[in-house]
Amino acid sequence: MIILGIDPGLANTGWGIVEQRGGQFTCLAYGCVVTRAGEPVAQRLALIHDSLRDVIVRYSPSEVAVESVFFGTNAKSAFATGQARGVALLATADAQLSLGEYSPVQIKMAVVGTGTADKKQIQYMVRTVLGLDHEPHPDHAADALAAAICHANLRGRAALDAAVQADMSSRTRNRMANSGKGYPFSGSRARTRRRRSNI
């Protein structure tokens, strides 16, 4: 499975391509779409959209993980990030990719093990998990790779939880069928009815 991770931002949109084979992760590519502050917003958003579309065409990911917008004290920055995230989602929707959205805390927890991890810790763990000989730069690209790793980990856990739940449900149904529960006048109820009819 090939996963595209995206860390959206109007000035810098990081992206990373991760391939998962079983429990192994491989980094196929990563980069950052940089736009200039002096250009019209519409042109900057178009550049982000077109660049991500080119990445999708080149690497053919089947799924995408996008970091959700963190609404901190800077509303203007959050709004700009939201715009970049919107065109990123549009590019992935055009390609009909399966989408996963994760908060910064979720990504940090899945990759580092703590929701308060800093940029250096994320870069180090991304390098370790992907077996790179260097820490990925810029940090926007590292964050995108981390989002892809997070998606793979949580997706695997969700599939495992679903399988366990299905197995438990199946066992419960089998026990009920074997004990006669859910059927009229079966098991102990049937024996009680027969005893009463003989009186």
N, C-alpha and C positions, 0 to 999 in steps of 0.2 A: 504494500500500500504506500502510495506517495501522498504526502501531506504538505500543503502550502500554509505556512504561518505568516500572519500579517500583524505588524505593529503600526497602526495608522497614525498619521500626523500630517498637518498641512505643509510644514517645512521639511519634515523627514518622515517618510513611510518605509519602515523596514520590512523586508520579506525574506523568507527562508524556506528552502525545500528539503524535507526530511523523508527518507524512505525507511519504512519499517518492515522487517522480515522476522516474524516471531518476536523475540525479545531484543533483537538487534536493531540499532538505529544508525543510519548513515546520512551524513550531510551531502546532498548533491550540489547545492549552490546557495548562496545568500547574497544580499545586496541591500541597497537603500535608494529610494527615489527621492532626490533632493530638488526642491523648488525654490525659486528666488522670491524674496519678500517683496521686491518692487514690481513684480508682474501682477496682472489682474488675477483675481481669485479664480475666475472661471478657467483661465489657461492653466493655472497650477493644478486645479482639480482634474482637468482633462489629461495633463501629463501623468498624474498618479494613476488614473483609470487605464490609460493606454499602456503604460509601463507594466502594470500588473497583468493586463490582458496578454501582453507579449510573454511574460513569465509563464503564464498558464499554458499558452500555446506551445512554448518550448519544452516544458517539463511534464505536461499532462498530469497534474495531480488529480486525485479522485475526491479528495476532501480538503477542507480549508478550516483553519483555526484563526479567529480574529480576536484580538484583545479589545475588550469593551472600554468605553470612555469612562475615565475617572473624573467625576465632577468635584474638583477641589475648590479652592477659594478664588481661582482665576477663571471666571465665567467666559471671558473672551477666548482664552486658550482652549477651554473645553468645547466651545462652539466650533472653533476652527478644526479641532480634532474630529468632532462629530461630522463635519463636512467631508473630511478626508475618509473617514470610516464609511460614509454613505457611498462614495464612488468606488471604494474598495469592494463593498458588498455588491454593488452593481456589476462590477467586473466578474466576480465569482458567480453571480446569478446568471449572467449571460452564458457562462460555461456549464451551468447546471451542476455546480459542485455541492456536495453535502457540507453543511455549515455547522461549526461549533463556535460558540462565543463564550469567552472566559474573562473574568475580572482579573486585574493585576494580582490580587491576593491568591486567587485560585491557581494562577500560573506559577507563582513563587512557591506555593505549597507543593504543587505537583513536581516541580523541578528541583527545588532546593530543600524543601521540607519545613520551611518557615515562611509565614506570610509577611515578614518584615525584612526579607533578604534585600541587600543593596545590589547595585549594578555589577559590582565586581564579583559578588558571589554567584549571580546569575550567569555571568560570562564564564566563570570557572566551571560551574556544573554543566553548562551547555557543552563546553569543550570536552569535559570528561565523558559525558553520556554519548556524544557523537564521535569520540575518539579522534579529535582534531589535534594537530601538533601546535596549535596556537589558539588564542582566545579570539572569537569572532568580533570584528569591529566594522562599523560603529556599534554602539550599544543598542541602537534601534534594530539592527539586524540580529543581534544576539537575542533581543526580546522576541523577535518574530520566530526564531528557531525554538525558543523556549515555549512559545504558544503552540507550536507544532508538536513538541514533545509532550506538553500537557494534554493536548487533544488525544494523542495516541495512548497515553497512560490512563486517562479517565474513560476513554472509549473502551479500552480493554477491561477495566474494572466494571463498567456498566454491563458489558456483555457477560462477564463472569457472574455478576449479581443476578442478571436475568436468567442465566442457565441454572443457577442454584435455586432461584425462586420457582422456576418451572419444574425442577426435579422434586422440590418439596411439595408442590401442588399435586404432582402426579402421585407421589407416595401417599398423600392424604386421601386422594380419591380412591386409590387401591385399598387402603385400610378401611375406608367407609364401605366399599363394595364387599369386601371380605367379611366385615362384621354385620352386614345386612342393614346398616343405617341408611336411612333415606328411602327405604322400601316399605310399603304398608304390610303390617302383620308378619314381619320377618324376624328372625332371631328370637330374642327373649320375649318380645311382644307376641310372636306367633305361638310360642309354647304356652304363655299365659292364657291366650284365647282358647287353645285346645283344652287346657285343664278346666276352664270354666264351662266349656260346652259338654264335658263329661259329668258334670255335677247334676 
